[in-house]
């Protein structure tokens, strides 16, 4: 009887390309192993130091790789994962986000009754998923990265399970996240059925030179992919989970959700749109414009209606996602072909710039809220401490912290000489160049509306205590003033870093603008 030999061609692995992920996953597993084998509980500072060192090592490794490789991408695992300027710049951002989140969380873990090793391991695991999403060149790998990020975040929020708001947030995020993942997975199936490939470059090559407007299977697949990724970036109408989850999650985790998780979602969206289905831009660009309109308007209007600062920042993060979508939708298109030589690269690079500076502003803002949540601790920590009324007289009690928060809020409003100004200006100018004046006009109006929400907080902080609402002069507020002690140094460092980036980039934006342009061009050239 003849024997049948089955040859398995194992994919070649370039381990140097995968070094950032190896660092993150190795540190996460090492922390869990050490915590399980240690005779007694690991001190919290051990987990914090390991997490900070891991995040820094990840960012430094990515920077070294970018310096070595320049604009020439390197791929591995049969072209399923690619390391280029875009993925490496996002990896540096992820590493910085891990460092800042670990710094802020160090002084908050006891208050939330969260075990430091488990928190650190989940944070690093989610970061590994974000890095995979930034460099994925295959829809299956992209889905694996998305789920690694999401599942770790579900558990990360639920770690503060003694708080009812955290349990509710974790369950809501899990249920709706699983629902959106199903849409994304079904979209993968439809795209594969239409093109015969899940490789993003392969899909792009298949569609190159042919306009397939009547391929409804492909269009349905693209639409479902947009639904799945729209949930991850909290774009309207897929945003319903964000305000409740952001409000109920611990503030350090909320900052990570609003910055790094959102950046990873947009990185995946960029890969899908500009690598796989760029030739179908005539089909998806109107959808993206509609999402940008709705996201800008809903986020800004709902933000000014909030009397809770944390919930206001949650809605403002939705509006910021709208600005990123403005840049994404501003790529000039002619007969379905993306024209990168006519400003398209500048349009999307402005969104990358926006993502980076907003990530630092969000991390810094929620770091301030974490400190305030500890200072104004109520019976349920950090749940009701952020009512706008409780910020009355905050500048007199904590002048330096109030000044830092003011800088971060004004930057999010787009005040000149801050990073937020250049970020908003970039996407608006790109939209003017590509699509006319309607979308830029809406963006400018929503920027003004959002500024009102931020100024409400600033005015409350610098108003005399008790003038914002009647709560400021109550015995509870007076008692809270008496409990104020020294600020945690780790949180101070994280806030200082966020403010420094905001101010320095606001004064000298050119370097980051060039990095952003080089990064986005590396995925299309």
LOKOL-225734 format. One line per 10 residues: number of its first residue (from 0); their letters; for each residue y negated, x, z of C-alpha. Coordinates in steps of 0.25 Angstrom, whole numbers, plus 5000, padded with zeros to 4 digits. Example, Ala and Ser with C-alpha at 12.3 -4.5 7.8 and 13.67 -1.06 7.14 Angstrom:
0	as	5018,5049,5031  5004,5055,5029
This chain:
0	xxxxxxxxxx	5000,5000,5000  4987,5006,4996  4977,5009,5007  4963,5005,5005  4952,5014,5010  4939,5009,5015  4928,5019,5015  4917,5017,5024  4904,5024,5021  4897,5026,5034
10	xxxxxxxxxx	4882,5026,5033  4875,5039,5035  4867,5040,5047  4854,5048,5049  4853,5049,5064  4839,5055,5063  4834,5043,5057  4841,5034,5068  4836,5043,5079  4825,5034,5085
20	xxxxxxxxxx	4835,5023,5086  4845,5032,5092  4835,5036,5103  4832,5022,5106  4846,5017,5107  4852,5029,5114  4841,5028,5125  4844,5014,5127  4859,5016,5128  4857,5028,5137
30	xxxxxxxxxx	4848,5020,5147  4858,5009,5148  4870,5019,5150  4862,5026,5160  4858,5013,5167  4873,5009,5168  4878,5022,5173  4868,5026,5183  4872,5024,5197  4859,5017,5200
40	xxxxxxxxxx	4848,5010,5192  4840,5019,5183  4825,5020,5188  4816,5013,5179  4808,5026,5175  4821,5032,5169  4822,5020,5159  4807,5021,5156  4807,5036,5153  4819,5035,5144
50	xxxxxxxxxx	4813,5023,5136  4800,5030,5135  4807,5043,5130  4815,5035,5121  4804,5028,5114  4796,5041,5113  4808,5048,5107  4809,5037,5097  4795,5037,5093  4795,5053,5092
60	xxxxxxxxxx	4807,5053,5084  4802,5043,5074  4789,5051,5073  4797,5064,5070  4805,5057,5060  4793,5051,5053  4786,5065,5053  4799,5071,5047  4802,5061,5036  4788,5057,5032
70	xxxxxxxxxx	4788,5045,5023  4803,5047,5018  4812,5037,5024  4826,5041,5029  4837,5030,5030  4851,5030,5037  4862,5021,5038  4863,5018,5023  4848,5015,5022  4849,5004,5033
80	xxxxxxxxxx	4839,5011,5042  4827,5019,5037  4818,5029,5044  4804,5029,5037  4790,5029,5042  4789,5014,5045  4802,5014,5054  4797,5027,5061  4783,5022,5064  4789,5010,5070
90	xxxxxxxxxx	4799,5018,5077  4788,5026,5083  4781,5013,5087  4794,5008,5094  4795,5021,5102  4781,5019,5107  4784,5005,5110  4796,5008,5118  4788,5019,5126  4777,5009,5129
100	xxxxxxxxxx	4786,4998,5133  4794,5007,5142  4781,5011,5149  4776,4997,5151  4790,4992,5156  4792,5003,5166  4783,4996,5176  4787,4982,5173  4802,4982,5173  4803,4980,5188
110	xxxxxxxxxx	4794,4968,5187  4802,4962,5176  4815,4966,5183  4820,4973,5171  4830,4985,5172  4824,4997,5166  4836,5003,5159  4839,4990,5152  4825,4988,5148  4824,5002,5142
120	xxxxxxxxxx	4837,5000,5135  4833,4987,5128  4819,4992,5125  4825,5004,5118  4836,4996,5111  4825,4986,5105  4817,4998,5101  4829,5003,5093  4830,4990,5086  4815,4991,5083
130	xxxxxxxxxx	4817,5005,5076  4829,4999,5068  4820,4988,5063  4809,4997,5059  4819,5006,5050  4829,4996,5046  4832,4996,5031  4843,4986,5031  4842,4971,5036  4854,4972,5044
140	xxxxxxxxxx	4849,4985,5052  4836,4978,5053  4843,4966,5059  4850,4975,5069  4837,4982,5073  4830,4968,5075  4842,4963,5084  4842,4976,5092  4827,4974,5095  4828,4959,5098
150	xxxxxxxxxx	4840,4959,5107  4835,4971,5115  4822,4963,5117  4829,4950,5120  4836,4957,5132  4823,4965,5135  4815,4952,5138  4827,4946,5146  4828,4958,5155  4817,4952,5163
160	xxxxxxxxxx	4826,4940,5164  4822,4936,5179  4809,4931,5173  4811,4917,5166  4800,4921,5155  4808,4933,5151  4821,4925,5150  4814,4915,5142  4808,4925,5133  4821,4932,5131
170	xxxxxxxxxx	4829,4920,5127  4818,4915,5118  4817,4928,5111  4832,4929,5110  4834,4915,5104  4823,4916,5094  4826,4930,5091  4840,4927,5088  4836,4916,5079  4826,4925,5071
180	xxxxxxxxxx	4837,4935,5070  4846,4925,5063  4835,4922,5053  4834,4937,5050  4849,4939,5049  4850,4927,5039  4839,4933,5031  4846,4946,5030  4858,4938,5024  4850,4931,5014
190	xxxxxxxxxx	4843,4944,5009  4856,4951,5008  4862,4939,5000  4850,4940,4991  4849,4956,4989  4863,4961,4993  4857,4970,5003  4852,4971,5017  4846,4985,5015  4831,4983,5014
200	xxxxxxxxxx	4829,4994,5004  4841,4988,4996  4835,4974,4997  4821,4980,4992  4828,4987,4981  4835,4975,4976  4823,4967,4976  4814,4978,4969  4808,4973,4956  4813,4959,4957
210	xxxxxxxxxx	4806,4947,4962  4816,4937,4968  4807,4926,4972  4818,4916,4969  4828,4923,4977  4828,4913,4988  4839,4919,4996  4831,4932,4997  4818,4924,5001  4825,4917,5011
220	xxxxxxxxxx	4831,4930,5017  4817,4936,5017  4812,4923,5024  4822,4924,5035  4820,4939,5037  4805,4936,5039  4809,4925,5049  4817,4934,5057  4807,4945,5057  4796,4936,5059
230	xxxxxxxxxx	4802,4932,5073  4802,4946,5077  4788,4949,5074  4783,4935,5080  4777,4930,5067  4773,4915,5067  4781,4906,5066  4792,4915,5072  4784,4919,5084  4787,4908,5094
240	xxxxxxxxxx	4795,4917,5103  4785,4928,5104  4774,4922,5114  4785,4917,5124  4793,4930,5123  4782,4939,5124  4776,4932,5136  4789,4931,5144  4794,4945,5141  4790,4957,5150
250	xxxxxxxxxx	4777,4962,5145  4783,4976,5141  4793,4969,5133  4783,4960,5127  4775,4972,5122  4787,4978,5116  4790,4964,5109  4776,4963,5104  4775,4977,5098  4788,4984,5095
260	xxxxxxxxxx	4797,4972,5092  4786,4966,5083  4784,4980,5076  4799,4980,5074  4799,4966,5068  4788,4970,5058  4795,4983,5055  4807,4975,5050  4798,4965,5043  4792,4977,5035
270	xxxxxxxxxx	4806,4982,5032  4810,4969,5026  4798,4965,5019  4794,4979,5013  4807,4986,5011  4817,4974,5007  4809,4963,5001  4796,4969,4997  4798,4964,4983  4798,4949,4988
280	xxxxxxxxxx	4785,4951,4995  4780,4939,4986  4789,4930,4994  4788,4936,5008  4773,4939,5008  4768,4925,5009  4778,4922,5021  4772,4934,5028  4758,4930,5025  4761,4916,5031
290	xxxxxxxxxx	4768,4923,5043  4755,4931,5045  4746,4919,5045  4754,4911,5055  4756,4923,5064  4742,4927,5064  4737,4913,5067  4747,4909,5077  4747,4922,5085  4731,4922,5086
300	xxxxxxxxxx	4729,4907,5089  4740,4907,5100  4735,4920,5106  4722,4914,5110  4728,4902,5116  4736,4910,5127  4731,4911,5141  4742,4921,5144  4739,4936,5139  4754,4939,5137
310	xxxxxxxxxx	4756,4927,5128  4743,4929,5121  4748,4943,5117  4761,4937,5113  4753,4928,5103  4744,4939,5099  4756,4948,5095  4760,4936,5085  4746,4937,5079  4748,4953,5078
320	xxxxxxxxxx	4761,4950,5070  4753,4942,5061  4744,4954,5058  4756,4962,5055  4761,4952,5045  4747,4952,5038  4750,4966,5035  4764,4964,5031  4760,4952,5022  4748,4960,5015
330	xxxxxxxxxx	4757,4968,5006  4752,4965,4992  4762,4958,4983  4763,4956,4968  4774,4948,4962  4782,4951,4975  4781,4966,4974  4775,4973,4986  4763,4982,4982  4763,4994,4992
340	xxxxxxxxxx	4754,5002,4984  4743,4991,4985  4741,4990,5000  4754,4985,5004  4757,4998,5012  4744,4997,5019  4746,4982,5022  4760,4984,5029  4755,4997,5036  4744,4990,5042
350	xxxxxxxxxx	4754,4981,5048  4762,4993,5053  4749,4998,5059  4747,4985,5066  4761,4985,5072  4759,4998,5078  4746,4996,5084  4749,4982,5089  4762,4987,5096  4754,4996,5104
360	xxxxxxxxxx	4744,4986,5107  4755,4976,5111  4762,4986,5120  4750,4989,5127  4745,4975,5129  4758,4971,5135  4759,4983,5143  4746,4978,5150  4752,4964,5152  4764,4971,5159
370	xxxxxxxxxx	4755,4978,5168  4747,4965,5171  4760,4957,5173  4763,4967,5184  4749,4966,5190  4748,4951,5190  4763,4949,5193  4766,4934,5196  4779,4928,5201  4785,4930,5187
380	xxxxxxxxxx	4780,4944,5182  4772,4945,5170  4774,4930,5166  4761,4923,5171  4753,4936,5174  4746,4936,5160  4738,4923,5160  4724,4927,5155  4718,4922,5168  4725,4933,5175
390	xxxxxxxxxx	4717,4944,5167  4704,4940,5173  4697,4952,5179  4709,4961,5174  4699,4972,5169  4693,4973,5183  4707,4975,5189  4713,4984,5178  4701,4989,5170  4709,5000,5162
400	xxxxxxxxxx	4721,4991,5159  4711,4980,5155  4704,4990,5146  4717,4994,5140  4722,4979,5138  4708,4976,5132  4710,4987,5121  4724,4982,5118  4719,4968,5116  4707,4972,5108
410	xxxxxxxxxx	4715,4980,5099  4724,4968,5097  4712,4960,5093  4708,4970,5083  4696,4976,5089  4690,4988,5081  4694,5002,5086  4707,4998,5090  4721,4999,5083  4721,4983,5082
420	xxxxxxxxxx	4709,4983,5073  4715,4992,5063  4728,4985,5063  4722,4972,5060  4712,4977,5050  4723,4984,5043  4732,4971,5041  4720,4963,5037  4715,4972,5027  4729,4973,5021
430	xxxxxxxxxx	4729,4958,5020  4716,4958,5013  4721,4968,5003  4734,4961,5000  4732,4946,5002  4717,4942,5002  4710,4936,5014  4717,4924,5020  4727,4932,5028  4717,4943,5033
440	xxxxxxxxxx	4707,4932,5037  4718,4925,5045  4721,4938,5051  4706,4941,5055  4705,4927,5061  4717,4929,5069  4713,4942,5074  4700,4936,5079  4708,4925,5086  4717,4935,5092
450	xxxxxxxxxx	4705,4943,5097  4701,4931,5105  4714,4931,5112  4713,4946,5116  4698,4944,5120  4702,4933,5130  4711,4943,5138  4700,4954,5137  4690,4944,5142  4699,4940,5153
460	xxxxxxxxxx	4702,4954,5158  4687,4957,5159  4682,4944,5165  4680,4943,5180  4693,4940,5187  4695,4925,5189  4685,4921,5177  4696,4920,5167  4704,4909,5175  4704,4905,5189
470	xxxxxxxxxx	4717,4913,5191  4709,4926,5193  4704,4923,5206  4716,4917,5213  4723,4923,5224  4735,4927,5215  4725,4934,5206  4718,4941,5218  4732,4945,5223  4736,4951,5210
480	xxxxxxxxxx	4724,4959,5210  4728,4965,5223  4742,4969,5218  4737,4977,5206  4741,4992,5208  4742,5004,5199  4746,5002,5184  4760,5007,5180  4757,5020,5173  4768,5018,5162
490	xxxxxxxxxx	4761,5005,5158  4747,5012,5158  4753,5023,5149  4758,5012,5139  4745,5004,5139  4737,5017,5137  4746,5021,5125  4744,5007,5119  4729,5008,5121  4728,5022,5116
500	xxxxxxxxxx	4735,5018,5103  4726,5006,5101  4714,5014,5103  4718,5027,5095  4723,5019,5083  4711,5010,5083  4702,5023,5082  4711,5031,5073  4720,5021,5065  4722,5030,5053
510	xxxxxxxxxx	4735,5037,5057  4743,5025,5061  4738,5018,5049  4744,5030,5040  4757,5030,5048  4758,5015,5046  4756,5016,5031  4766,5028,5030  4776,5020,5038  4775,5007,5029
520	xxxxx	4775,5014,5016  4788,5022,5020  4796,5009,5019  4791,5006,5005  4789,5019,4998
